[in-house]
């Protein structure tokens, strides 16, 4: 069974844009170089996008440990968070309300990385699509 370009109705163009972004990811920052780093990165983005206040902090590390999109053990998540912290893209502090829990703060370095990543995605998409935010 073969699939033709006409049968995909622009899906190939979307996948091509995704492939370009993936290639950029593989050639650039170290946080994308491992499956664990990639899963944590996108998990952080998911949690930030759900927050009402965009203060670039995750209130509880448990939110990340039990994220359905992060298919790692709790230890795997913890080690990846430590490597992100060592790379200077995250900062961990005790929570204000409950001093036993910890909060994750995104550093300026990660914010710049996210902005650059979004620009690469936008440029790849704009080759074949009109990109307008709803």
DSSP file (Angstrom, degrees, kcal/mol; ACC not computed):
  #  RESIDUE AA STRUCTURE BP1 BP2  ACC     N-H-->O    O-->H-N    N-H-->O    O-->H-N    TCO  KAPPA ALPHA  PHI   PSI    X-CA   Y-CA   Z-CA
    1    1 A X              0   0    0      0, 0.0     2,-0.3     0, 0.0     0, 0.0   0.000 360.0 360.0 360.0 124.5    0.0    0.0    0.0
    2    2 A X        -     0   0    0      0, 0.0     2,-0.5     0, 0.0     0, 0.0  -0.841 360.0-143.1-112.5 150.6    1.5    3.3   -1.0
    3    3 A X        -     0   0    0     -2,-0.3     2,-0.2     3,-0.0     5,-0.0  -0.941  16.4-152.0-111.1 127.4    0.5    6.8    0.1
    4    4 A X     >  -     0   0    0     -2,-0.5     4,-0.7     1,-0.1     3,-0.3  -0.568  26.5-114.0 -94.5 161.9    0.6    9.6   -2.4
    5    5 A X  H >>>S+     0   0    0      1,-0.2     3,-0.7    -2,-0.2     4,-0.5   0.859 117.3  56.0 -60.8 -35.7    1.2   13.3   -1.7
    6    6 A X  H >45S+     0   0    0      1,-0.2     3,-0.9     2,-0.2    -1,-0.2   0.866 101.9  57.0 -66.5 -34.0   -2.3   14.1   -2.8
    7    7 A X  H 345S+     0   0    0     -3,-0.3    -1,-0.2     1,-0.2    -2,-0.2   0.696 102.0  56.1 -69.8 -18.4   -3.7   11.6   -0.3
    8    8 A X  H X<5S-     0   0    0     -4,-0.7     3,-2.0    -3,-0.7    -1,-0.2   0.578  91.0-149.5 -92.5  -9.7   -2.0   13.4    2.6
    9    9 A X  T <<5S-     0   0    0     -3,-0.9    -3,-0.1    -4,-0.5    -2,-0.1   0.874  75.0 -34.1  45.1  56.2   -3.6   16.8    1.9
   10   10 A X  T 3><S+     0   0    0     -5,-0.5     4,-1.7     1,-0.0    -1,-0.3   0.373 108.9 116.4  86.7  -6.0   -0.7   18.9    3.2
   11   11 A X  H <> S+     0   0    0     -3,-2.0     4,-2.7     1,-0.2     5,-0.2   0.875  73.5  56.6 -63.6 -35.6    0.3   16.6    6.0
   12   12 A X  H  > S+     0   0    0     -7,-0.2     4,-2.6     1,-0.2    -1,-0.2   0.895 104.5  53.0 -62.1 -39.2    3.6   16.0    4.3
   13   13 A X  H  > S+     0   0    0      2,-0.2     4,-2.0     1,-0.2    -1,-0.2   0.905 110.3  47.5 -63.0 -40.7    4.2   19.8    4.5
   14   14 A X  H  X S+     0   0    0     -4,-1.7     4,-2.2     2,-0.2    -2,-0.2   0.929 113.9  46.8 -63.9 -45.1    3.5   19.8    8.2
   15   15 A X  H  X S+     0   0    0     -4,-2.7     4,-2.6     1,-0.2    -2,-0.2   0.851 108.6  55.6 -67.1 -33.8    5.7   16.8    8.8
   16   16 A X  H  X S+     0   0    0     -4,-2.6     4,-2.2     2,-0.2    -1,-0.2   0.915 107.8  49.0 -62.9 -42.8    8.5   18.4    6.7
   17   17 A X  H  X S+     0   0    0     -4,-2.0     4,-2.0     1,-0.2    -2,-0.2   0.920 112.1  48.6 -62.0 -43.1    8.3   21.5    9.0
   18   18 A X  H  X S+     0   0    0     -4,-2.2     4,-2.5     1,-0.2    -2,-0.2   0.889 109.5  52.8 -63.4 -39.4    8.5   19.2   12.0
   19   19 A X  H  X S+     0   0    0     -4,-2.6     4,-2.1     2,-0.2    -1,-0.2   0.872 107.7  51.6 -64.2 -37.8   11.5   17.4   10.4
   20   20 A X  H  X S+     0   0    0     -4,-2.2     4,-2.2     2,-0.2    -1,-0.2   0.913 111.1  47.2 -64.9 -42.1   13.3   20.7    9.9
   21   21 A X  H  X S+     0   0    0     -4,-2.0     4,-2.7     1,-0.2    -2,-0.2   0.916 110.7  52.1 -65.5 -41.9   12.8   21.6   13.5
   22   22 A X  H  X S+     0   0    0     -4,-2.5     4,-2.2     1,-0.2    -1,-0.2   0.887 108.7  50.9 -61.8 -38.6   14.0   18.2   14.7
   23   23 A X  H  X S+     0   0    0     -4,-2.1     4,-1.3     2,-0.2    -1,-0.2   0.921 110.0  49.4 -65.2 -42.7   17.1   18.6   12.6
   24   24 A X  H  X S+     0   0    0     -4,-2.2     4,-0.8     1,-0.2     3,-0.5   0.923 110.1  52.1 -59.8 -44.0   17.8   22.0   14.2
   25   25 A X  H >< S+     0   0    0     -4,-2.7     3,-0.8     1,-0.2     7,-0.2   0.900 107.8  51.0 -59.2 -41.5   17.2   20.4   17.6
   26   26 A X  H 3< S+     0   0    0     -4,-2.2    -1,-0.2     1,-0.2    -2,-0.2   0.763 113.7  44.7 -70.5 -23.0   19.8   17.6   16.9
   27   27 A X  H 3< S+     0   0    0     -4,-1.3    -1,-0.2    -3,-0.5    -2,-0.2   0.485 117.1  42.4 -96.2  -4.6   22.4   20.2   15.8
   28   28 A X  S << S+     0   0    0     -4,-0.8    -3,-0.1    -3,-0.8     5,-0.1   0.169  92.8  21.7-119.5-130.3   21.9   22.6   18.6
   29   29 A X    >   -     0   0    0      1,-0.1     3,-1.3     2,-0.1    -1,-0.3   0.087  59.4-127.7 -53.7 148.6   21.4   22.8   22.4
   30   30 A X  G >  S+     0   0    0      1,-0.3     3,-1.6     2,-0.2     4,-0.3   0.739 100.8  73.7 -66.9 -23.9   22.4   19.9   24.6
   31   31 A X  G 3  S+     0   0    0      1,-0.3     3,-0.3     2,-0.1    -1,-0.3   0.745  98.1  48.9 -65.8 -19.6   19.0   19.8   26.3
   32   32 A X  G <  S+     0   0    0     -3,-1.3    -1,-0.3    -7,-0.2    -2,-0.2   0.493  88.7  86.1 -92.1  -4.5   17.6   18.2   23.1
   33   33 A X  S <  S+     0   0    0     -3,-1.6     2,-0.3    -4,-0.2    -1,-0.2   0.655  87.4  49.8 -76.9 -15.1   20.3   15.6   22.8
   34   34 A X  S  > S-     0   0    0     -3,-0.3     4,-2.3    -4,-0.3     5,-0.2  -0.893  78.7-127.5-121.7 154.6   18.7   13.0   25.0
   35   35 A X  H  > S+     0   0    0     -2,-0.3     4,-2.5     1,-0.2     5,-0.2   0.908 113.2  51.9 -62.6 -41.5   15.2   11.6   25.1
   36   36 A X  H  > S+     0   0    0      2,-0.2     4,-2.5     1,-0.2    -1,-0.2   0.916 109.9  48.2 -62.8 -43.9   14.9   12.5   28.8
   37   37 A X  H  > S+     0   0    0      1,-0.2     4,-2.5     2,-0.2    -1,-0.2   0.905 112.4  48.9 -63.2 -42.0   16.0   16.1   28.2
   38   38 A X  H  X S+     0   0    0     -4,-2.3     4,-2.3     2,-0.2     5,-0.2   0.908 111.9  48.5 -64.4 -43.5   13.5   16.4   25.3
   39   39 A X  H  X S+     0   0    0     -4,-2.5     4,-2.1     2,-0.2    -2,-0.2   0.908 113.2  47.2 -65.4 -41.9   10.6   15.0   27.4
   40   40 A X  H  X S+     0   0    0     -4,-2.5     4,-2.7     2,-0.2     5,-0.2   0.924 110.3  53.3 -65.1 -43.8   11.4   17.2   30.3
   41   41 A X  H  X S+     0   0    0     -4,-2.5     4,-1.9   -10,-0.2    -2,-0.2   0.941 113.7  41.1 -55.5 -51.4   11.7   20.3   28.1
   42   42 A X  H  X S+     0   0    0     -4,-2.3     4,-2.3     1,-0.2    -1,-0.2   0.822 112.0  56.5 -71.3 -29.3    8.3   19.7   26.5
   43   43 A X  H  X S+     0   0    0     -4,-2.1     4,-2.2    -5,-0.2    -1,-0.2   0.917 106.9  49.6 -63.8 -42.9    6.8   18.7   29.9
   44   44 A X  H  X S+     0   0    0     -4,-2.7     4,-2.4     1,-0.2    -2,-0.2   0.918 110.3  50.6 -60.6 -43.4    7.9   22.1   31.3
   45   45 A X  H  X S+     0   0    0     -4,-1.9     4,-2.3     1,-0.2    -2,-0.2   0.914 108.5  52.3 -62.2 -42.9    6.3   23.9   28.3
   46   46 A X  H  X S+     0   0    0     -4,-2.3     4,-1.0     1,-0.2    -1,-0.2   0.922 112.1  45.6 -59.0 -44.3    3.0   22.0   28.8
   47   47 A X  H  X S+     0   0    0     -4,-2.2     4,-0.7     1,-0.2     3,-0.3   0.876 112.1  50.4 -69.9 -37.3    2.9   23.0   32.5
   48   48 A X  H >< S+     0   0    0     -4,-2.4     3,-0.7     1,-0.2    -1,-0.2   0.885 107.5  54.2 -66.2 -37.3    3.7   26.6   31.8
   49   49 A X  H 3< S+     0   0    0     -4,-2.3    -1,-0.2     1,-0.2    -2,-0.2   0.751 106.3  52.9 -70.9 -21.8    1.0   26.9   29.1
   50   50 A X  H 3< S+     0   0    0     -4,-1.0    -1,-0.2    -3,-0.3    -2,-0.2   0.619  89.8  98.8 -85.8 -13.7   -1.6   25.6   31.5
   51   51 A X    <<  -     0   0    0     -3,-0.7     3,-0.0    -4,-0.7     7,-0.0  -0.461  64.4-148.9 -78.5 145.0   -0.8   28.2   34.2
   52   52 A X  S    S+     0   0    0     -2,-0.2     2,-0.5     1,-0.1    -1,-0.1   0.919  90.1  52.3 -75.3 -45.8   -2.8   31.4   34.5
   53   53 A X  S    S-     0   0    0      1,-0.1     2,-1.0     2,-0.0     3,-0.2  -0.808  77.0-150.1 -93.6 131.5    0.1   33.4   35.7
   54   54 A X        +     0   0    0     -2,-0.5    -1,-0.1     1,-0.2    -6,-0.1  -0.403  47.6 137.0 -98.0  56.4    3.1   33.2   33.4
   55   55 A X  S    S-     0   0    0     -2,-1.0    -1,-0.2     2,-0.2     3,-0.1   0.351  70.5-118.2 -86.6   9.4    5.8   33.7   36.0
   56   56 A X  S    S+     0   0    0      1,-0.2    50,-2.4    -3,-0.2     2,-0.4   0.873  75.2 117.1  58.5  42.6    7.9   30.9   34.5
   57   57 A X  E     -A  105   0A   0     48,-0.2     2,-0.6    -9,-0.1    48,-0.2  -0.997  59.1-141.1-137.0 143.2    7.8   28.7   37.6
   58   58 A X  E     -A  104   0A   0     46,-2.8    46,-2.1    -2,-0.4     3,-0.1  -0.924  16.6-146.6-101.2 122.7    6.3   25.2   38.2
   59   59 A X  S    S+     0   0    0     -2,-0.6     2,-0.4    44,-0.2    -1,-0.1   0.820  77.9  20.5 -63.6 -34.9    4.7   25.2   41.7
   60   60 A X    >>  -     0   0    0      1,-0.1     3,-1.1    43,-0.1     4,-0.6  -0.997  60.4-143.2-140.6 135.6    5.5   21.6   42.5
   61   61 A X  H >> S+     0   0    0     41,-1.0     4,-2.4    -2,-0.4     3,-0.6   0.751 100.0  72.6 -66.3 -21.9    8.0   19.2   41.1
   62   62 A X  H 3> S+     0   0    0      1,-0.2     4,-2.1     2,-0.2    -1,-0.3   0.848  87.5  63.0 -60.7 -32.6    5.3   16.5   41.5
   63   63 A X  H <4 S+     0   0    0     -3,-1.1    -1,-0.2     1,-0.2    -2,-0.2   0.885 109.3  40.1 -57.4 -38.2    3.5   18.0   38.6
   64   64 A X  H X< S+     0   0    0     -3,-0.6     3,-1.4    -4,-0.6    -2,-0.2   0.894 110.3  57.2 -78.9 -42.2    6.6   17.1   36.4
   65   65 A X  H 3< S+     0   0    0     -4,-2.4    -2,-0.2     1,-0.3     7,-0.2   0.868 115.7  37.1 -56.4 -37.0    7.2   13.7   38.0
   66   66 A X  T 3< S+     0   0    0     -4,-2.1    -1,-0.3    -5,-0.2     2,-0.2   0.141  81.2 135.5-107.5  19.8    3.7   12.6   37.1
   67   67 A X    X   -     0   0    0     -3,-1.4     3,-1.2     1,-0.1    -3,-0.1  -0.511  53.6-140.1 -66.2 130.5    3.3   14.3   33.7
   68   68 A X  T 3  S+     0   0    0      1,-0.3    -1,-0.1    -2,-0.2    -4,-0.0   0.752  99.7  57.3 -66.5 -23.6    1.8   11.9   31.2
   69   69 A X  T 3  S+     0   0    0      1,-0.1     2,-0.8   -30,-0.1    -1,-0.3   0.559  91.0  78.2 -85.0  -8.0    4.0   13.1   28.4
   70   70 A X    <   -     0   0    0     -3,-1.2     2,-1.2    -6,-0.1    -1,-0.1  -0.874  61.8-170.7-104.5 105.0    7.2   12.3   30.4
   71   71 A X        +     0   0    0     -2,-0.8     2,-0.3     6,-0.0    -3,-0.1  -0.455  47.1 108.1 -95.6  62.1    7.8    8.6   30.2
   72   72 A X  S    S-     0   0    0     -2,-1.2    -2,-0.1    -7,-0.2     2,-0.1  -0.899  72.7-102.2-130.5 159.4   10.6    8.4   32.7
   73   73 A X     >  -     0   0    0     -2,-0.3     4,-2.5     1,-0.1     5,-0.2  -0.344  40.9-105.2 -71.5 165.2   10.9    7.1   36.2
   74   74 A X  H  > S+     0   0    0      1,-0.2     4,-2.6     2,-0.2     5,-0.1   0.895 125.7  51.7 -59.1 -38.6   10.9    9.6   39.0
   75   75 A X  H  > S+     0   0    0      2,-0.2     4,-2.7     1,-0.2    -1,-0.2   0.905 107.7  51.9 -64.1 -41.5   14.6    9.0   39.3
   76   76 A X  H  > S+     0   0    0      2,-0.2     4,-2.0     1,-0.2    -2,-0.2   0.901 111.2  47.0 -61.3 -42.0   15.1    9.7   35.6
   77   77 A X  H  X S+     0   0    0     -4,-2.5     4,-2.8     2,-0.2    -2,-0.2   0.932 112.0  50.8 -64.4 -45.5   13.1   12.9   35.9
   78   78 A X  H  X S+     0   0    0     -4,-2.6     4,-2.2     1,-0.2    -2,-0.2   0.914 111.5  47.1 -59.7 -44.7   15.1   13.9   39.0
   79   79 A X  H  X S+     0   0    0     -4,-2.7     4,-2.0     2,-0.2    -1,-0.2   0.877 112.7  49.6 -65.9 -37.1   18.5   13.3   37.2
   80   80 A X  H  X S+     0   0    0     -4,-2.0     4,-2.3     2,-0.2    -2,-0.2   0.899 109.4  51.6 -68.8 -39.9   17.4   15.2   34.1
   81   81 A X  H  X S+     0   0    0     -4,-2.8     4,-2.6     1,-0.2    -2,-0.2   0.917 109.6  51.1 -60.5 -42.7   16.3   18.1   36.3
   82   82 A X  H  X S+     0   0    0     -4,-2.2     4,-2.5     1,-0.2    -2,-0.2   0.896 109.4  49.4 -62.3 -39.7   19.7   18.1   37.9
   83   83 A X  H  X S+     0   0    0     -4,-2.0     4,-1.9     2,-0.2    -1,-0.2   0.888 111.3  49.5 -68.6 -36.2   21.4   18.1   34.5
   84   84 A X  H  X>S+     0   0    0     -4,-2.3     5,-2.5     2,-0.2     6,-0.8   0.901 111.4  49.8 -64.7 -40.1   19.2   21.0   33.5
   85   85 A X  H ><5S+     0   0    0     -4,-2.6     3,-0.9     1,-0.2    -2,-0.2   0.909 110.1  49.9 -65.2 -41.1   20.1   22.8   36.7
   86   86 A X  H 3<5S+     0   0    0     -4,-2.5    -1,-0.2     1,-0.2    -2,-0.2   0.840 108.4  53.5 -64.9 -33.4   23.8   22.1   36.1
   87   87 A X  H 3<5S-     0   0    0     -4,-1.9    -1,-0.2    -5,-0.2    -2,-0.2   0.567 116.9-117.7 -76.6  -8.7   23.4   23.5   32.5
   88   88 A X  T <<5S+     0   0    0     -3,-0.9    21,-0.4    -4,-0.5    22,-0.3   0.713  85.8 111.6  81.7  20.8   21.9   26.7   34.0
   89   89 A X  S   <S+     0   0    0     -5,-2.5    18,-1.7    20,-0.2     2,-0.3   0.610  76.6  36.9-101.2 -13.7   18.5   26.4   32.4
   90   90 A X  E     -B  106   0A   0     -6,-0.8     2,-0.4    16,-0.2    16,-0.2  -0.944  61.3-159.8-132.5 156.5   16.6   25.6   35.6
   91   91 A X  E     -B  105   0A   0     14,-2.3    14,-3.1    -2,-0.3     2,-0.5  -0.997  11.0-151.8-135.2 132.8   16.7   26.8   39.2
   92   92 A X  E     +B  104   0A   0     -2,-0.4     2,-0.3    12,-0.2    12,-0.2  -0.896  21.7 165.4-108.7 130.8   15.2   24.9   42.1
   93   93 A X  E     -B  103   0A   0     10,-2.1    10,-3.7    -2,-0.5     2,-0.1  -0.950  42.3 -93.0-137.6 159.2   14.0   26.6   45.2
   94   94 A X  E     -B  102   0A   0     -2,-0.3     8,-0.3     8,-0.3     5,-0.1  -0.467  50.5-104.4 -69.2 143.9   11.8   25.7   48.2
   95   95 A X        -     0   0    0      6,-2.6    -1,-0.1     3,-0.6     6,-0.1  -0.345  19.4-133.5 -68.1 150.3    8.2   26.6   47.7
   96   96 A X  S    S+     0   0    0      1,-0.1     3,-0.2    -3,-0.1    -1,-0.1   0.900 101.6  40.6 -71.8 -41.3    6.9   29.6   49.6
   97   97 A X  S    S+     0   0    0      1,-0.3     2,-0.6     2,-0.1    -1,-0.1   0.941 128.1  25.1 -75.5 -48.8    3.7   28.0   51.0
   98   98 A X    >   -     0   0    0      1,-0.1     3,-1.8     3,-0.0    -3,-0.6  -0.918  66.8-162.9-123.0 103.5    5.1   24.5   51.9
   99   99 A X  T 3  S+     0   0    0     -2,-0.6    -1,-0.1     1,-0.3    -3,-0.1   0.606  86.5  67.1 -65.6 -11.2    8.8   24.6   52.6
  100  100 A X  T 3  S+     0   0    0     -6,-0.1    -1,-0.3     2,-0.0     2,-0.2   0.784  95.4  65.6 -78.2 -26.5    8.9   20.8   52.1
  101  101 A X  S <  S-     0   0    0     -3,-1.8    -6,-2.6    -6,-0.1     2,-0.3  -0.486  76.8-136.1 -94.2 167.0    8.1   21.1   48.4
  102  102 A X  E     - B   0  94A   0     -8,-0.3   -41,-1.0    -2,-0.2     2,-0.3  -0.913   5.2-144.6-126.1 149.9   10.2   22.6   45.7
  103  103 A X  E     - B   0  93A   0    -10,-3.7   -10,-2.1    -2,-0.3     2,-0.5  -0.832  12.1-136.6-111.1 150.0    9.5   24.9   42.8
  104  104 A X  E     -AB  58  92A   0    -46,-2.1   -46,-2.8    -2,-0.3     2,-0.4  -0.930  18.7-168.0-107.2 125.7   11.2   24.9   39.4
  105  105 A X  E     -AB  57  91A   0    -14,-3.1   -14,-2.3    -2,-0.5     2,-0.4  -0.936  17.9-132.8-112.1 135.9   12.1   28.3   37.9
  106  106 A X  E     - B   0  90A   0    -50,-2.4   -16,-0.2    -2,-0.4     2,-0.1  -0.730  24.5-137.8 -85.5 133.0   13.1   28.7   34.3
  107  107 A X     >  -     0   0    0    -18,-1.7     4,-2.2    -2,-0.4     3,-0.2  -0.328  25.7-103.6 -83.9 170.4   16.3   30.8   33.9
  108  108 A X  H  > S+     0   0    0      1,-0.2     4,-2.6     2,-0.2     5,-0.2   0.846 121.2  61.4 -60.8 -33.9   16.8   33.4   31.3
  109  109 A X  H  > S+     0   0    0    -21,-0.4     4,-1.8     1,-0.2    -1,-0.2   0.915 107.7  42.2 -60.6 -43.9   19.0   31.0   29.4
  110  110 A X  H  > S+     0   0    0    -22,-0.3     4,-2.7    -3,-0.2    -1,-0.2   0.870 111.6  55.3 -72.5 -35.8   16.1   28.6   29.0
  111  111 A X  H  X S+     0   0    0     -4,-2.2     4,-2.1     2,-0.2    -2,-0.2   0.915 109.6  46.9 -61.4 -42.2   13.7   31.4   28.1
  112  112 A X  H  X S+     0   0    0     -4,-2.6     4,-2.5     2,-0.2    -1,-0.2   0.900 111.6  51.8 -64.6 -40.3   16.0   32.5   25.3
  113  113 A X  H  X S+     0   0    0     -4,-1.8     4,-2.5    -5,-0.2    -2,-0.2   0.909 109.8  48.9 -61.9 -42.9   16.3   28.8   24.2
  114  114 A X  H  X S+     0   0    0     -4,-2.7     4,-2.5     2,-0.2    -1,-0.2   0.891 110.9  50.4 -65.1 -39.7   12.5   28.5   24.1
  115  115 A X  H  X S+     0   0    0     -4,-2.1     4,-2.1     2,-0.2    -2,-0.2   0.928 112.4  46.2 -64.0 -45.3   12.2   31.7   22.1
  116  116 A X  H  X S+     0   0    0     -4,-2.5     4,-2.3     2,-0.2    -2,-0.2   0.908 111.9  51.6 -63.3 -42.3   14.8   30.6   19.6
  117  117 A X  H  X S+     0   0    0     -4,-2.5     4,-2.2     1,-0.2    -2,-0.2   0.918 109.9  49.4 -60.0 -45.5   13.1   27.2   19.3
  118  118 A X  H  X S+     0   0    0     -4,-2.5     4,-2.7     1,-0.2    -1,-0.2   0.882 109.8  51.7 -63.2 -38.8    9.7   28.8   18.7
  119  119 A X  H  X S+     0   0    0     -4,-2.1     4,-2.7     2,-0.2    -1,-0.2   0.899 108.6  50.5 -65.5 -40.2   11.3   31.0   16.0
  120  120 A X  H  X S+     0   0    0     -4,-2.3     4,-2.1     2,-0.2    -2,-0.2   0.920 112.6  47.4 -62.1 -43.2   12.8   28.0   14.2
  121  121 A X  H  X S+     0   0    0     -4,-2.2     4,-2.4     2,-0.2    -2,-0.2   0.919 111.8  50.0 -63.7 -44.0    9.4   26.3   14.3
  122  122 A X  H  X S+     0   0    0     -4,-2.7     4,-2.6     1,-0.2    -2,-0.2   0.922 110.8  48.8 -62.2 -44.6    7.7   29.4   13.0
  123  123 A X  H  X S+     0   0    0     -4,-2.7     4,-0.6     1,-0.2    -1,-0.2   0.902 111.7  49.5 -62.4 -41.0   10.1   29.8   10.1
  124  124 A X  H >< S+     0   0    0     -4,-2.1     3,-0.6    -5,-0.2     4,-0.4   0.899 114.0  45.7 -64.7 -39.8    9.7   26.2    9.2
  125  125 A X  H >X S+     0   0    0     -4,-2.4     4,-1.7     1,-0.2     3,-1.4   0.879 104.4  61.9 -70.2 -37.9    5.9   26.5    9.2
  126  126 A X  H 3< S+     0   0    0     -4,-2.6    -1,-0.2     1,-0.3    -2,-0.2   0.624  85.5  76.5 -68.2 -12.1    5.9   29.7    7.3
  127  127 A X  T << S+     0   0    0     -4,-0.6    -1,-0.3    -3,-0.6    -2,-0.2   0.858 120.9   6.0 -64.4 -33.4    7.5   28.1    4.2
  128  128 A X  T <4 S+     0   0    0     -3,-1.4     2,-0.3    -4,-0.4    -2,-0.2   0.416 126.8  54.6-129.1  -1.9    4.2   26.4    3.4
  129  129 A X  S  < S-     0   0    0     -4,-1.7     2,-0.7    -5,-0.1    -1,-0.1  -0.938  71.9-121.6-136.4 155.5    1.6   27.9    5.8
  130  130 A X        -     0   0    0     -2,-0.3     2,-0.7    -3,-0.1    -4,-0.1  -0.886  33.0-152.1 -92.8 118.5    0.3   31.2    7.0
  131  131 A X        +     0   0    0     -2,-0.7     2,-0.4    -9,-0.1    -5,-0.0  -0.843  24.7 163.2-102.8 113.9    0.9   31.2   10.7
  132  132 A X        -     0   0    0     -2,-0.7     2,-0.3     0, 0.0    -2,-0.0  -0.997  34.6-128.0-131.6 128.9   -1.6   33.4   12.7
  133  133 A X              0   0    0     -2,-0.4    -2,-0.0     1,-0.1     0, 0.0  -0.583 360.0 360.0 -75.8 133.8   -2.1   33.2   16.5
  134  134 A X              0   0    0     -2,-0.3    -1,-0.1     0, 0.0     0, 0.0   0.480 360.0 360.0 -70.6 360.0   -5.7   32.7   17.4
